[in-house]
Each structure stands twice: as C-alpha cells, then as structure tokens.
Amino acid sequence: MKKFKIKKGDKVTIIAGDDKGTTAEVLQVFPKKDAVIVAGCKTVKKAIKPTEENKNGGFVTKEMPIHISNVKKVEV
C-alpha cells in the first residue's frame, strides 16, 4: 500500500486547477486512486431524483477527488 504525507484532517493548499491558491482541510484520502477530497474545492452539482424522503428532488453540491500531486501540505 502506498504511503502519503497527507492525512485526513491536514491543511493543504491547492497548487493546480480551478481552485488554485485555496487553503482547506482534507476530508478523505484515497491511496489506491492517488487522490484526496478537500473541503469546498472542486465542487460539482449533482441532480437528485424525487424519492419518498425527498419529494421534489433537486440538486446537491459535493466535492470531487483531486489528484495528490495537485495539493501541498501547509505547515502549521
């Protein structure tokens, strides 16, 4: 298994992509995909079908994974 220096809960800065320069917290790490999910970065809108719980359906915003090479750990 691969080992990363970035772990869940660490503060990171996005160094590439649309959210370049943003500093936020890591929510989840995917070692097999070499990716991390960062709070509030690379968000997308996902359509939700109407169900019994959610009568109207609608849209939900969620974070997508970012490749580990596009983030840099911020020293506290």
C-alpha positions in Angstrom: 0.0 0.0 0.0 1.2 3.5 -0.8 2.0 6.0 2.0 1.3 9.7 1.7 2.4 12.5 3.9 -1.1 14.0 3.6 -3.7 12.6 6.0 -7.3 13.2 6.8 -7.6 16.5 8.8 -4.4 18.1 7.4 -4.5 21.7 6.0 -3.5 21.8 2.3 -3.1 24.3 -0.4 -4.3 23.6 -4.0 -1.4 24.2 -6.3 -3.1 23.4 -9.7 -6.6 23.6 -11.2 -9.6 25.9 -10.9 -9.2 26.3 -7.1 -5.5 27.1 -7.2 -4.4 29.0 -4.1 -7.2 27.8 -1.9 -6.3 26.5 1.6 -8.7 24.0 3.2 -8.9 20.7 5.2 -8.6 17.2 3.7 -11.8 15.3 4.3 -10.8 11.9 2.8 -7.7 10.2 1.3 -7.9 7.5 -1.5 -4.4 5.8 -1.6 -5.4 3.4 -4.5 -6.5 6.3 -6.7 -3.7 8.8 -5.5 -6.5 11.3 -4.7 -7.8 13.4 -1.9 -11.1 15.2 -1.2 -10.6 18.7 0.0 -13.4 20.7 1.7 -15.1 23.2 -0.6 -12.8 22.6 -3.6 -13.7 21.1 -7.0 -17.4 21.1 -6.2 -20.0 19.9 -8.7 -23.8 20.0 -8.8 -25.4 16.6 -8.9 -29.1 16.1 -9.8 -31.2 14.1 -7.3 -34.3 12.2 -8.4 -37.5 12.7 -6.4 -37.9 9.9 -3.8 -40.3 9.2 -0.8 -37.9 11.1 1.5 -37.2 14.0 -0.9 -40.5 14.7 -2.7 -39.1 17.5 -5.0 -35.7 16.2 -6.0 -33.3 18.9 -6.9 -29.5 19.5 -6.8 -26.8 18.7 -4.3 -23.3 20.2 -4.4 -20.5 17.7 -3.5 -16.7 17.7 -3.6 -14.9 15.6 -6.1 -11.4 14.0 -5.7 -8.2 15.9 -6.6 -5.0 14.2 -7.5 -2.5 14.1 -4.7 0.1 15.9 -6.9 -2.1 19.0 -7.1 -2.1 19.6 -3.3 0.6 20.8 -0.9 0.6 20.3 2.8 0.6 23.6 4.8 2.9 23.6 7.9 1.1 24.9 11.0 
